[in-house]
């Protein structure tokens, strides 16, 4: 099983000039914890996570740095911290040195990267273009799909089922494919993530049942919580 078999496609992204307030609102609306930053051609530039925004909040007030930290610390650290605390755009607050994998990277290697680097997610890129993202949840979903301790092998027809189902969901706008993940193991489909309404959940389930080669459908979808206002 490779990254392309479990990655979330149609990733929610922002441009380098996206306002920080808009990013915070987007994370809340989508129920996600990070968003990649891409250029107009899809090139990955960085990623903004909840941690980056929390750092911004905790830095408010311009607490003075200790004189000894200024003596022994990295001279580039202060400007970086200032950008994180006061920047108004994605390019100012994003983490730019992002670990990435390719669609052909094995899921075992992806899991090892997440654990080794203590990160929650990793973008999937072809060349420099973002094509998906894998979170720890995606890997757990793959383990559940295999019903065992080892990751299941994905047959060619399983990958075809997954691609067709995601195209069906997106093509008919049944739900936002950025908040849905699909795993397929020997024709058995598992649906994960969030949809906006109960009708959308049922529609996605029916779409899965109607794909040729599907033997069963396990529905683990949840209804996206609604937020009426923002701070």
Backbone as CSV, one residue per row, in Angstrom:
resi,resn,N_x,N_y,N_z,CA_x,CA_y,CA_z,C_x,C_y,C_z
1,UNK,0.848,-1.193,0.000,0.000,0.000,0.000,0.880,1.239,0.000
2,UNK,0.570,2.173,-0.888,1.354,3.396,-1.019,0.535,4.629,-0.633
3,UNK,1.231,5.762,-0.612,0.584,7.010,-0.212,-0.645,7.314,-1.055
4,UNK,-0.567,7.051,-2.362,-1.689,7.366,-3.260,-2.948,6.575,-2.930
5,UNK,-2.800,5.455,-2.207,-3.944,4.604,-1.883,-4.751,5.103,-0.689
6,UNK,-4.171,5.977,0.128,-4.877,6.417,1.335,-4.941,7.936,1.489
7,UNK,-4.221,8.664,0.640,-4.151,10.115,0.823,-5.506,10.775,0.585
8,UNK,-5.729,11.877,1.268,-6.890,12.719,1.010,-6.586,13.566,-0.216
9,UNK,-7.482,13.519,-1.202,-7.287,14.298,-2.429,-8.146,15.563,-2.368
10,UNK,-8.018,16.420,-3.362,-8.746,17.700,-3.370,-8.549,18.423,-2.039
11,UNK,-7.298,18.591,-1.686,-6.933,19.162,-0.391,-7.356,20.627,-0.300
12,UNK,-7.876,21.022,0.854,-8.168,22.433,1.118,-6.832,23.169,1.216
13,UNK,-6.657,24.199,0.412,-5.407,24.957,0.399,-5.688,26.458,0.462
14,UNK,-4.630,27.219,0.714,-4.708,28.681,0.658,-3.505,29.190,-0.123
15,UNK,-3.597,30.428,-0.590,-2.481,31.064,-1.267,-1.585,31.782,-0.275
16,UNK,-0.382,32.153,-0.680,0.553,32.840,0.216,0.016,34.151,0.772
17,UNK,-0.919,34.798,0.073,-1.442,36.088,0.509,-2.746,35.977,1.308
18,UNK,-3.182,34.745,1.615,-4.415,34.566,2.385,-4.262,35.188,3.777
19,UNK,-5.221,36.024,4.216,-5.137,36.639,5.552,-5.192,35.586,6.651
20,UNK,-4.476,35.835,7.727,-4.430,34.908,8.854,-5.819,34.669,9.431
21,UNK,-6.630,35.731,9.489,-7.983,35.570,10.030,-8.817,34.622,9.169
22,UNK,-8.606,34.692,7.852,-9.313,33.793,6.952,-8.883,32.350,7.136
23,UNK,-7.591,32.131,7.411,-7.084,30.779,7.644,-7.702,30.194,8.910
24,UNK,-7.755,30.988,9.971,-8.341,30.513,11.225,-9.800,30.120,11.019
25,UNK,-10.530,30.936,10.275,-11.941,30.639,10.006,-12.075,29.360,9.181
26,UNK,-11.167,29.185,8.213,-11.201,28.003,7.351,-10.965,26.724,8.156
27,UNK,-10.022,26.755,9.079,-9.745,25.576,9.910,-10.979,25.190,10.724
28,UNK,-11.681,26.185,11.233,-12.881,25.917,12.032,-13.990,25.364,11.147
29,UNK,-14.220,26.012,10.018,-15.313,25.604,9.124,-15.122,24.188,8.604
30,UNK,-13.894,23.843,8.255,-13.618,22.542,7.647,-13.341,21.452,8.676
31,UNK,-13.144,21.839,9.926,-12.822,20.848,10.947,-11.467,20.209,10.720
32,UNK,-10.486,21.000,10.242,-9.141,20.499,9.981,-8.145,21.246,10.864
33,UNK,-6.948,20.675,10.990,-5.971,21.265,11.902,-4.807,21.936,11.185
34,UNK,-4.784,21.871,9.860,-3.719,22.521,9.104,-4.158,22.693,7.658
35,UNK,-3.503,23.612,6.971,-3.839,23.860,5.559,-2.548,24.158,4.789
36,UNK,-2.299,23.446,3.686,-1.115,23.729,2.870,-1.235,25.089,2.174
37,UNK,-0.089,25.701,1.947,-0.019,26.970,1.226,0.591,26.677,-0.148
38,UNK,-0.131,27.027,-1.216,0.337,26.725,-2.567,0.278,27.964,-3.445
39,UNK,1.150,27.970,-4.469,1.106,29.017,-5.484,-0.047,28.746,-6.444
40,UNK,-0.265,29.657,-7.375,-1.363,29.503,-8.325,-1.203,28.272,-9.212
41,UNK,0.038,27.779,-9.377,0.262,26.589,-10.203,0.249,25.301,-9.395
42,UNK,-0.086,25.403,-8.093,-0.176,24.213,-7.253,1.114,23.831,-6.559
43,UNK,2.174,24.624,-6.729,3.440,24.333,-6.067,3.317,24.548,-4.558
44,UNK,3.740,23.563,-3.791,3.675,23.662,-2.338,4.712,24.642,-1.828
45,UNK,4.274,25.627,-1.029,5.168,26.630,-0.464,5.372,26.460,1.038
46,UNK,4.378,25.862,1.696,4.473,25.700,3.138,3.174,25.149,3.694
47,UNK,3.036,25.213,4.993,1.815,24.743,5.644,1.559,25.574,6.896
48,UNK,0.300,25.903,7.128,-0.090,26.633,8.338,-0.931,25.693,9.192
49,UNK,-0.505,25.483,10.425,-1.209,24.583,11.330,-1.808,25.361,12.495
50,UNK,-2.633,24.653,13.251,-3.157,25.257,14.474,-2.015,25.721,15.360
51,UNK,-0.934,24.945,15.379,0.219,25.309,16.214,0.802,26.653,15.828
52,UNK,0.853,26.934,14.521,1.372,28.236,14.078,0.488,29.376,14.569
53,UNK,-0.831,29.162,14.544,-1.753,30.206,14.990,-1.753,30.338,16.500
54,UNK,-1.599,29.208,17.204,-1.499,29.270,18.664,-0.242,30.019,19.065
55,UNK,0.847,29.767,18.347,2.094,30.487,18.610,1.875,31.988,18.467
56,UNK,1.083,32.346,17.484,0.795,33.761,17.247,0.078,34.372,18.431
57,UNK,-0.954,33.653,18.952,-1.727,34.158,20.087,-0.855,34.266,21.332
58,UNK,-0.039,33.213,21.570,0.774,33.200,22.786,1.878,34.242,22.751
59,UNK,2.198,34.744,21.543,3.255,35.741,21.409,2.738,37.164,21.538
60,UNK,1.405,37.334,21.605,0.847,38.679,21.711,1.325,39.354,22.989
61,UNK,1.590,40.620,22.899,2.073,41.355,24.061,3.548,41.664,23.964
62,UNK,4.225,41.063,22.950,5.645,41.342,22.749,6.445,41.198,24.027
63,UNK,6.350,40.013,24.659,7.150,39.777,25.853,8.621,39.922,25.490
64,UNK,9.391,40.712,26.246,10.806,40.930,25.910,11.615,39.639,26.025
65,UNK,12.565,39.428,25.124,13.447,38.273,25.180,14.539,38.523,26.197
66,UNK,14.919,37.491,26.937,15.992,37.618,27.913,17.299,37.982,27.201
67,UNK,18.124,38.805,27.861,19.359,39.257,27.222,20.276,38.087,26.900
68,UNK,20.268,37.038,27.759,21.167,35.916,27.520,20.697,35.067,26.341
69,UNK,19.374,35.040,26.082,18.867,34.331,24.910,19.315,35.037,23.637
70,UNK,19.342,36.370,23.703,19.772,37.129,22.541,21.259,36.914,22.270
71,UNK,22.039,36.628,23.332,23.468,36.421,23.178,23.795,35.049,22.594
72,UNK,23.084,34.007,23.072,23.434,32.645,22.678,22.497,32.075,21.628
73,UNK,21.380,32.746,21.357,20.394,32.209,20.425,20.765,32.457,18.974
74,UNK,19.993,31.829,18.120,20.145,32.014,16.671,19.778,33.452,16.328
75,UNK,20.662,34.193,15.664,20.367,35.593,15.336,19.178,35.748,14.402
76,UNK,18.825,34.679,13.688,17.680,34.742,12.786,16.371,34.422,13.486
77,UNK,16.444,34.018,14.746,15.244,33.561,15.430,14.280,34.704,15.716
78,UNK,14.794,35.838,16.116,13.921,36.948,16.476,13.068,37.431,15.306
79,UNK,13.619,37.655,14.119,12.768,38.043,12.981,11.719,36.993,12.654
80,UNK,12.084,35.707,12.753,11.119,34.644,12.473,9.978,34.674,13.473
81,UNK,10.327,34.849,14.739,9.301,34.908,15.777,8.409,36.129,15.582
82,UNK,9.022,37.251,15.163,8.241,38.460,14.944,7.229,38.243,13.822
83,UNK,7.667,37.589,12.739,6.765,37.299,11.627,5.600,36.425,12.081
84,UNK,5.918,35.401,12.867,4.879,34.495,13.355,3.864,35.257,14.199
85,UNK,4.341,36.191,14.994,3.473,36.901,15.932,2.684,38.034,15.282
86,UNK,3.263,38.665,14.250,2.652,39.878,13.712,2.268,39.802,12.235
87,UNK,2.686,38.766,11.551,2.386,38.646,10.126,0.889,38.564,9.877
88,UNK,0.466,39.106,8.762,-0.954,39.151,8.421,-1.348,38.169,7.327
89,UNK,-0.349,37.494,6.719,-0.619,36.608,5.599,-0.055,35.213,5.859
90,UNK,-0.546,34.263,5.064,-0.088,32.877,5.187,1.425,32.775,5.054
91,UNK,1.993,33.502,4.088,3.435,33.436,3.851,4.238,33.872,5.068
92,UNK,3.643,34.717,5.924,4.345,35.212,7.106,4.389,34.177,8.229
93,UNK,3.312,33.416,8.380,3.188,32.548,9.558,3.389,31.067,9.244
94,UNK,3.472,30.703,7.966,3.544,29.285,7.608,4.897,28.681,7.971
95,UNK,4.892,27.377,8.137,6.123,26.608,8.233,6.534,26.273,6.802
96,UNK,7.708,26.727,6.388,8.108,26.575,4.987,8.968,25.330,4.740
97,UNK,9.676,24.858,5.770,10.525,23.673,5.614,9.678,22.436,5.906
98,UNK,8.871,22.044,4.919,7.864,21.002,5.124,8.367,19.650,4.637
99,UNK,8.209,18.612,5.460,8.494,17.249,5.041,7.411,16.815,4.053
100,UNK,7.807,16.126,2.983,6.841,15.661,1.984,7.148,14.215,1.591
101,UNK,6.171,13.584,0.946,6.354,12.250,0.377,5.790,12.258,-1.038
102,UNK,6.095,11.217,-1.805,5.551,11.083,-3.158,4.378,10.119,-3.126
103,UNK,3.558,10.088,-4.182,2.430,9.154,-4.217,2.868,7.689,-4.102
104,UNK,4.121,7.396,-4.485,4.601,6.021,-4.471,5.277,5.631,-3.159
105,UNK,5.407,6.572,-2.233,6.007,6.250,-0.934,5.129,5.237,-0.206
106,UNK,5.744,4.195,0.352,4.959,3.185,1.062,4.339,3.787,2.310
107,UNK,3.178,3.266,2.689,2.501,3.770,3.885,3.353,3.509,5.129
108,UNK,4.081,2.411,5.127,4.969,2.124,6.258,6.017,3.225,6.411
109,UNK,6.575,3.685,5.287,7.566,4.768,5.327,6.925,6.084,5.755
110,UNK,5.685,6.314,5.316,4.974,7.527,5.735,4.766,7.509,7.248
111,UNK,4.320,6.368,7.773,4.083,6.254,9.212,5.373,6.482,9.988
112,UNK,6.480,5.939,9.478,7.777,6.121,10.138,8.182,7.593,10.128
113,UNK,7.923,8.287,9.015,8.257,9.711,8.935,7.466,10.527,9.952
114,UNK,6.158,10.250,10.048,5.330,10.983,11.007,5.842,10.782,12.429
115,UNK,6.178,9.531,12.746,6.633,9.225,14.104,8.004,9.832,14.372
116,UNK,8.923,9.684,13.430,10.289,10.169,13.610,10.341,11.675,13.767
117,UNK,9.511,12.383,13.002,9.550,13.848,13.014,8.504,14.471,13.941
118,UNK,7.719,13.604,14.614,6.708,14.077,15.570,5.737,15.054,14.915
119,UNK,5.266,14.682,13.714,4.305,15.519,13.008,3.002,14.748,12.804
120,UNK,1.922,15.482,12.560,0.597,14.873,12.471,0.160,14.584,11.044
121,UNK,0.835,15.198,10.070,0.396,15.061,8.682,1.572,15.324,7.746
122,UNK,1.480,14.844,6.517,2.539,15.093,5.547,1.913,15.290,4.164
123,UNK,2.283,16.360,3.463,1.778,16.575,2.106,2.364,15.541,1.140
124,UNK,1.573,15.192,0.131,2.022,14.299,-0.935,2.235,15.148,-2.177
125,UNK,3.436,15.079,-2.754,3.750,15.930,-3.904,4.295,15.105,-5.061
126,UNK,3.993,15.552,-6.271,4.608,15.040,-7.491,5.429,16.175,-8.052
127,UNK,6.763,15.979,-8.092,7.621,17.103,-8.397,7.521,18.074,-7.233
128,UNK,6.987,19.261,-7.517,6.744,20.230,-6.447,5.258,20.514,-6.274
129,UNK,4.416,19.807,-7.029,2.975,20.063,-7.016,2.281,19.224,-5.940
130,UNK,1.419,19.857,-5.173,0.654,19.159,-4.151,-0.436,18.322,-4.803
131,UNK,-0.492,17.024,-4.455,-1.527,16.144,-5.014,-2.383,15.491,-3.928
132,UNK,-1.990,15.637,-2.669,-2.769,15.042,-1.580,-2.128,15.323,-0.238
133,UNK,-2.725,14.775,0.797,-2.161,14.909,2.139,-2.533,13.674,2.947
134,UNK,-1.623,13.230,3.801,-1.851,12.064,4.646,-1.694,12.468,6.099
135,UNK,-2.688,12.109,6.899,-2.635,12.362,8.333,-2.499,11.036,9.070
136,UNK,-2.249,11.112,10.359,-2.204,9.897,11.170,-3.538,9.157,11.078
137,UNK,-4.632,9.919,10.990,-5.953,9.300,10.898,-6.078,8.452,9.638
138,UNK,-5.504,8.919,8.515,-5.552,8.150,7.270,-4.867,6.802,7.428
139,UNK,-3.743,6.789,8.146,-3.014,5.542,8.353,-3.798,4.590,9.248
140,UNK,-4.420,5.131,10.286,-5.256,4.301,11.155,-6.438,3.721,10.376
141,UNK,-7.008,4.531,9.499,-8.127,4.055,8.674,-7.680,2.901,7.783
142,UNK,-6.461,2.997,7.251,-5.943,1.925,6.404,-5.750,0.644,7.208
143,UNK,-5.305,0.779,8.451,-5.147,-0.387,9.313,-6.494,-1.037,9.601
144,UNK,-7.495,-0.206,9.876,-8.840,-0.734,10.130,-9.367,-1.447,8.895
145,UNK,-9.131,-0.863,7.718,-9.599,-1.471,6.475,-8.995,-2.847,6.267
146,UNK,-7.750,-3.033,6.750,-7.098,-4.320,6.609,-7.488,-5.304,7.682
147,UNK,-8.218,-4.835,8.698,-8.688,-5.691,9.790,-7.546,-6.483,10.398
148,UNK,-6.401,-5.842,10.577,-5.282,-6.547,11.171,-4.140,-5.600,11.442
149,UNK,-3.064,-6.141,11.944,-1.925,-5.319,12.337,-1.086,-4.889,11.135
150,UNK,-1.226,-5.595,9.995,-0.446,-5.252,8.827,-1.297,-4.476,7.833
151,UNK,-0.638,-3.577,7.130,-1.356,-2.790,6.128,-1.762,-3.691,4.966
152,UNK,-3.018,-3.559,4.495,-3.477,-4.406,3.397,-2.809,-4.044,2.084
153,UNK,-2.675,-5.024,1.205,-2.181,-4.763,-0.139,-3.343,-4.278,-0.999
154,UNK,-3.113,-3.228,-1.738,-4.174,-2.652,-2.559,-4.084,-3.211,-3.978
155,UNK,-5.122,-3.929,-4.383,-5.176,-4.454,-5.742,-5.509,-3.325,-6.700
156,UNK,-5.186,-3.543,-7.981,-5.434,-2.500,-8.985,-6.909,-2.119,-9.030
157,UNK,-7.802,-3.116,-8.902,-9.229,-2.806,-8.973,-9.699,-2.039,-7.740
158,UNK,-9.052,-2.238,-6.592,-9.395,-1.470,-5.396,-9.067,0.004,-5.595
159,UNK,-7.898,0.279,-6.177,-7.516,1.660,-6.458,-8.479,2.283,-7.453
160,UNK,-8.923,1.499,-8.440,-9.878,1.999,-9.427,-11.213,2.343,-8.782
161,UNK,-11.666,1.495,-7.860,-12.909,1.767,-7.132,-12.792,3.071,-6.357
162,UNK,-11.657,3.248,-5.679,-11.448,4.456,-4.874,-11.488,5.711,-5.743
163,UNK,-10.785,5.675,-6.870,-10.742,6.834,-7.775,-12.133,7.137,-8.326
164,UNK,-12.849,6.094,-8.755,-14.182,6.290,-9.326,-15.148,6.862,-8.301
165,UNK,-15.070,6.375,-7.072,-15.978,6.862,-6.033,-15.702,8.326,-5.706
166,UNK,-14.444,8.695,-5.564,-14.112,10.093,-5.276,-14.542,10.999,-6.429
167,UNK,-14.405,10.510,-7.662,-14.857,11.295,-8.819,-16.376,11.440,-8.813
168,UNK,-17.080,10.379,-8.427,-18.544,10.426,-8.370,-19.010,11.418,-7.309
169,UNK,-18.373,11.385,-6.157,-18.740,12.293,-5.068,-18.484,13.743,-5.466
170,UNK,-17.302,13.999,-6.023,-16.955,15.358,-6.420,-17.720,15.835,-7.639
171,UNK,-17.910,14.939,-8.614,-18.586,15.324,-9.845,-20.033,15.718,-9.646
172,UNK,-20.699,15.074,-8.696,-22.106,15.381,-8.417,-22.265,16.283,-7.189
173,UNK,-21.122,16.735,-6.650,-21.124,17.628,-5.485,-21.968,17.051,-4.345
174,UNK,-21.813,15.741,-4.131,-22.528,15.102,-3.021,-21.951,15.534,-1.683
175,UNK,-20.674,15.806,-1.666,-19.984,16.233,-0.450,-18.643,16.821,-0.856
176,UNK,-17.972,17.437,0.088,-16.659,18.021,-0.161,-15.608,16.925,0.001
177,UNK,-14.943,16.542,-1.101,-13.969,15.458,-1.030,-12.732,15.831,-0.212
178,UNK,-12.605,17.101,0.145,-11.487,17.504,1.004,-11.709,17.062,2.448
179,UNK,-12.948,16.752,2.813,-13.237,16.326,4.188,-13.637,14.856,4.252
180,UNK,-13.452,14.135,3.139,-13.819,12.720,3.077,-12.607,11.900,2.652
181,UNK,-12.453,10.732,3.269,-11.442,9.795,2.801,-12.099,8.446,2.561
182,UNK,-11.559,7.722,1.601,-12.101,6.418,1.216,-10.983,5.395,1.243
183,UNK,-11.216,4.252,1.896,-10.279,3.142,1.813,-11.015,1.953,1.213
184,UNK,-10.304,1.179,0.398,-10.900,0.018,-0.261,-9.965,-1.169,-0.093
185,UNK,-10.486,-2.276,0.394,-9.691,-3.491,0.578,-10.502,-4.685,0.088
186,UNK,-10.044,-5.262,-1.039,-10.717,-6.406,-1.649,-12.194,-6.116,-1.925
187,UNK,-12.457,-4.904,-2.417,-13.813,-4.512,-2.779,-14.668,-4.016,-1.638
188,UNK,-14.136,-4.025,-0.425,-14.870,-3.554,0.752,-14.497,-2.095,1.019
189,UNK,-15.484,-1.220,0.908,-15.268,0.218,1.016,-15.552,0.698,2.442
190,UNK,-14.664,1.561,2.935,-14.903,2.241,4.198,-14.867,3.748,3.952
191,UNK,-15.889,4.426,4.448,-16.026,5.878,4.292,-15.663,6.559,5.601
192,UNK,-14.826,7.588,5.518,-14.363,8.310,6.709,-14.485,9.814,6.481
193,UNK,-14.595,10.568,7.576,-14.576,12.020,7.476,-15.913,12.662,7.784
194,UNK,-16.139,13.840,7.181,-17.295,14.658,7.508,-18.096,15.052,6.265
195,UNK,-19.413,15.119,6.414,-20.309,15.658,5.392,-21.195,16.713,6.057
196,UNK,-21.865,17.512,5.242,-22.641,18.620,5.798,-23.997,18.202,6.366
197,UNK,-24.633,17.193,5.753,-25.990,16.819,6.161,-26.162,15.306,6.166
198,UNK,-27.250,14.859,6.772,-27.579,13.439,6.778,-27.880,12.960,5.360
199,UNK,-28.544,13.790,4.559,-28.822,13.423,3.172,-27.526,13.221,2.389
200,UNK,-26.545,14.074,2.647,-25.256,13.932,1.973,-24.588,12.621,2.381
201,UNK,-24.696,12.271,3.641,-24.117,11.012,4.115,-24.748,9.826,3.388
202,UNK,-26.080,9.837,3.264,-26.783,8.752,2.585,-26.413,8.705,1.101
203,UNK,-26.289,9.882,0.482,-25.955,9.942,-0.942,-24.574,9.365,-1.212
204,UNK,-23.621,9.671,-0.349,-22.272,9.132,-0.512,-22.286,7.617,-0.352
205,UNK,-23.067,7.139,0.607,-23.184,5.696,0.834,-23.749,5.007,-0.420
206,UNK,-24.790,5.576,-0.991,-25.401,5.011,-2.196,-24.419,5.039,-3.363
207,UNK,-23.685,6.136,-3.481,-22.698,6.248,-4.559,-21.675,5.126,-4.461
208,UNK,-21.253,4.825,-3.241,-20.284,3.744,-3.040,-20.879,2.394,-3.427
209,UNK,-22.118,2.166,-3.041,-22.780,0.896,-3.353,-22.914,0.680,-4.858
210,UNK,-23.029,1.753,-5.619,-23.281,1.658,-7.054,-22.013,1.512,-7.903
211,UNK,-20.827,1.604,-7.276,-19.589,1.444,-8.023,-19.357,-0.043,-8.304
212,UNK,-19.086,-0.357,-9.542,-18.846,-1.752,-9.927,-17.670,-2.331,-9.157
213,UNK,-17.851,-3.533,-8.624,-16.788,-4.208,-7.891,-16.870,-4.053,-6.393
214,UNK,-17.740,-3.165,-5.917,-17.879,-2.959,-4.471,-18.681,-4.110,-3.868
215,UNK,-18.121,-4.708,-2.816,-18.773,-5.827,-2.141,-19.553,-5.378,-0.907
216,UNK,-19.010,-4.384,-0.211,-19.685,-3.892,0.988,-19.263,-2.447,1.237
217,UNK,-20.081,-1.737,2.016,-19.786,-0.343,2.355,-19.947,-0.158,3.857
218,UNK,-18.889,0.295,4.504,-18.933,0.619,5.937,-18.905,2.132,6.084
219,UNK,-19.945,2.678,6.669,-20.115,4.130,6.759,-19.649,4.641,8.112
220,UNK,-18.509,5.331,8.125,-17.983,5.955,9.341,-18.045,7.482,9.264
221,UNK,-18.900,8.006,8.395,-19.003,9.452,8.198,-19.720,10.116,9.363
222,UNK,-19.336,11.353,9.628,-19.991,12.162,10.662,-20.528,13.441,10.033
223,UNK,-21.528,14.028,10.683,-22.094,15.292,10.212,-21.241,16.441,10.736
224,UNK,-20.838,17.325,9.826,-20.013,18.464,10.199,-20.746,19.393,11.135
225,UNK,-20.157,19.719,12.306,-20.828,20.650,13.220,-20.922,22.035,12.600
226,UNK,-21.987,22.745,12.941,-22.193,24.084,12.398,-21.746,25.134,13.398
227,UNK,-21.126,26.195,12.880,-20.687,27.311,13.704,-21.384,28.561,13.240
228,UNK,-22.044,29.227,14.158,-22.860,30.387,13.791,-22.085,31.702,13.838
229,UNK,-20.973,31.713,14.567,-20.230,32.960,14.693,-18.763,32.639,14.943
230,UNK,-17.921,33.653,14.787,-16.493,33.487,14.971,-15.992,34.621,15.864
231,UNK,-14.974,34.264,16.631,-14.401,35.269,17.517,-13.611,36.287,16.699
